[in-house]
Amino acid sequence: MCATKVRSKNAPPVDVSAELDRTDKAILRQLQRDASLSNVALAERVHLSPPACLRRVERLKRLGLIEGVVALLNPQAVGAGMLVMIGVVLDRSTPESFAAFEKAAAKVSGCMECHVVTGEFDYFMLIRTRDSESFNRLHAEQLLYLPGVRQVRSFMVLRNVLSTTELPLAL
């Protein structure tokens, strides 16, 4: 049995991709597609015995490659069918203004993602809401009051062409 370093939850992520072999990557691919697979089914798909497969999955968790297992919900079925991408420009580019904005953005209803970006905007946010009326309300009640914001530009998604949670794993 090989020794594996366990990283702290507060430690920055470490690139351990060099430590992954073909079987580890196959396990990760299968779990990205369907994390509800039983260990027996997963082992069969990656051509391992169930105990060996379970040991590998546990190792991948300890290494921080598997952060969690979630259910992906149908946005329309839960009343969050409208996706809006929002570009945000702040008044100032100071650590304090970024920190204040990020703290407030984390509390915006339906905010799925918030990213610091380069270029014309300081941030991009992805927000899910029921419809255009509920987005208008969210805009008027929350987005306009985010601290340090000079400009908010909203882009309503008309049609989803591609959306995936699968990360590319090179061999």
C-alpha positions as CSV (number, residue, x, y, z in Angstrom):
1,M,0.0,0.0,0.0
2,C,1.4,3.4,-0.9
3,A,1.5,6.3,1.4
4,T,-0.6,9.3,0.4
5,K,-0.3,12.9,1.7
6,V,-3.5,14.2,3.2
7,R,-4.0,17.9,2.6
8,S,-5.8,20.2,5.0
9,K,-9.2,21.5,4.1
10,N,-7.8,25.0,4.4
11,A,-4.7,24.3,2.3
12,P,-4.6,25.7,-1.3
13,P,-5.4,23.1,-4.0
14,V,-2.3,21.2,-5.2
15,D,-2.0,19.9,-8.8
16,V,-1.7,16.2,-8.3
17,S,-2.6,15.3,-11.9
18,A,0.9,13.9,-12.4
19,E,0.2,11.3,-9.7
20,L,-2.9,10.0,-11.6
21,D,-2.7,7.0,-13.8
22,R,-5.0,5.8,-16.5
23,T,-7.3,4.0,-14.0
24,D,-7.6,7.0,-11.7
25,K,-8.6,9.1,-14.7
26,A,-11.1,6.5,-15.8
27,I,-12.7,6.5,-12.3
28,L,-12.9,10.3,-12.3
29,R,-14.5,10.3,-15.8
30,Q,-17.1,7.8,-14.7
31,L,-17.9,9.6,-11.5
32,Q,-18.2,13.0,-13.3
33,R,-20.8,11.4,-15.6
34,D,-22.7,9.6,-12.9
35,A,-21.6,9.9,-9.2
36,S,-24.6,7.7,-8.1
37,L,-22.8,4.6,-9.5
38,S,-22.4,1.9,-6.9
39,N,-18.8,0.9,-6.1
40,V,-19.5,-2.5,-7.7
41,A,-20.8,-0.9,-10.9
42,L,-17.9,1.6,-11.0
43,A,-15.3,-1.1,-10.5
44,E,-16.8,-3.1,-13.4
45,R,-16.6,-0.1,-15.7
46,V,-13.0,0.6,-14.9
47,H,-12.0,-3.1,-14.8
48,L,-11.0,-3.3,-11.1
49,S,-12.1,-5.4,-8.2
50,P,-14.6,-3.6,-5.9
51,P,-12.1,-3.3,-3.0
52,A,-9.4,-1.9,-5.2
53,C,-11.8,0.6,-6.7
54,L,-13.0,1.7,-3.3
55,R,-9.4,2.3,-2.2
56,R,-8.7,4.4,-5.2
57,V,-11.9,6.5,-4.8
58,E,-11.0,7.1,-1.2
59,R,-7.4,8.1,-2.2
60,L,-8.9,10.5,-4.8
61,K,-11.0,12.1,-2.1
62,R,-8.0,12.4,0.3
63,L,-6.0,14.1,-2.5
64,G,-8.8,16.6,-2.9
65,L,-9.7,15.6,-6.5
66,I,-13.2,14.7,-5.4
67,E,-14.6,17.6,-3.5
68,G,-18.1,16.4,-3.1
69,V,-21.0,14.5,-4.6
70,V,-24.1,16.4,-5.6
71,A,-27.4,16.0,-7.4
72,L,-27.8,18.2,-10.5
73,L,-31.4,19.5,-10.5
74,N,-33.5,20.5,-13.5
75,P,-33.6,24.3,-13.3
76,Q,-37.1,24.6,-14.9
77,A,-38.5,22.0,-12.6
78,V,-37.5,23.9,-9.5
79,G,-38.5,27.3,-10.8
80,A,-35.1,28.6,-11.8
81,G,-35.4,28.3,-15.6
82,M,-33.9,31.7,-16.5
83,L,-30.1,32.0,-16.6
84,V,-28.6,35.5,-16.7
85,M,-24.9,36.3,-17.1
86,I,-24.0,39.6,-15.5
87,G,-20.9,41.7,-16.1
88,V,-20.0,44.0,-13.2
89,V,-17.6,46.9,-13.2
90,L,-16.5,48.4,-9.9
91,D,-15.8,52.0,-9.1
92,R,-12.4,51.3,-7.7
93,S,-9.9,48.4,-7.9
94,T,-8.8,48.2,-4.3
95,P,-8.6,45.1,-2.1
96,E,-11.3,46.6,0.1
97,S,-13.8,47.2,-2.7
98,F,-13.2,43.7,-4.2
99,A,-13.7,42.2,-0.7
100,A,-16.9,44.2,0.0
101,F,-18.3,43.3,-3.4
102,E,-17.5,39.6,-3.1
103,K,-19.0,39.3,0.4
104,A,-22.3,41.0,-0.9
105,A,-22.3,39.0,-4.1
106,A,-22.3,35.7,-2.2
107,K,-25.6,36.7,-0.7
108,V,-27.4,37.5,-4.0
109,S,-30.4,35.3,-4.5
110,G,-29.9,32.7,-7.2
111,C,-26.2,33.5,-7.7
112,M,-24.6,30.3,-8.9
113,E,-21.2,31.6,-9.8
114,C,-19.1,34.8,-9.4
115,H,-15.7,35.2,-11.0
116,V,-13.1,37.9,-11.1
117,V,-12.2,38.4,-14.7
118,T,-9.8,40.4,-16.9
119,G,-10.9,42.8,-19.6
120,E,-13.9,45.1,-19.8
121,F,-15.5,43.8,-16.6
122,D,-14.2,43.1,-13.1
123,Y,-16.6,40.2,-12.4
124,F,-19.0,37.9,-14.2
125,M,-21.9,36.4,-12.2
126,L,-24.2,33.6,-13.3
127,I,-27.7,34.0,-11.7
128,R,-30.7,31.7,-12.0
129,T,-34.2,33.0,-11.5
130,R,-37.7,32.1,-12.4
131,D,-38.3,34.5,-15.3
132,S,-37.6,38.0,-16.6
133,E,-40.1,39.5,-14.1
134,S,-38.3,37.9,-11.1
135,F,-34.9,39.0,-12.5
136,N,-36.2,42.6,-12.8
137,R,-37.1,42.4,-9.1
138,L,-33.8,40.9,-8.2
139,H,-32.0,43.6,-10.2
140,A,-33.9,46.4,-8.5
141,E,-33.7,44.9,-5.0
142,Q,-30.3,43.4,-4.8
143,L,-28.0,44.0,-7.8
144,L,-28.3,47.8,-7.8
145,Y,-27.3,47.8,-4.1
146,L,-24.1,45.8,-4.4
147,P,-21.2,47.9,-2.9
148,G,-18.8,49.7,-5.2
149,V,-20.6,48.9,-8.4
150,R,-20.3,51.4,-11.2
151,Q,-21.9,49.4,-13.9
152,V,-24.0,46.2,-14.3
153,R,-24.7,44.7,-17.7
154,S,-27.1,41.8,-17.9
155,F,-27.2,39.1,-20.6
156,M,-30.2,36.9,-20.6
157,V,-29.6,33.4,-22.0
158,L,-31.9,32.6,-24.8
159,R,-30.9,29.0,-25.4
160,N,-28.4,26.7,-23.7
161,V,-26.1,25.2,-26.3
162,L,-23.7,23.5,-24.0
163,S,-23.5,23.1,-20.2
164,T,-21.4,20.5,-18.5
165,T,-19.9,19.8,-15.1
166,E,-17.3,17.4,-16.6
167,L,-13.7,18.7,-16.4
168,P,-11.3,17.5,-19.1
169,L,-8.9,14.8,-18.0
170,A,-6.0,14.3,-20.4
171,L,-4.4,10.9,-20.6
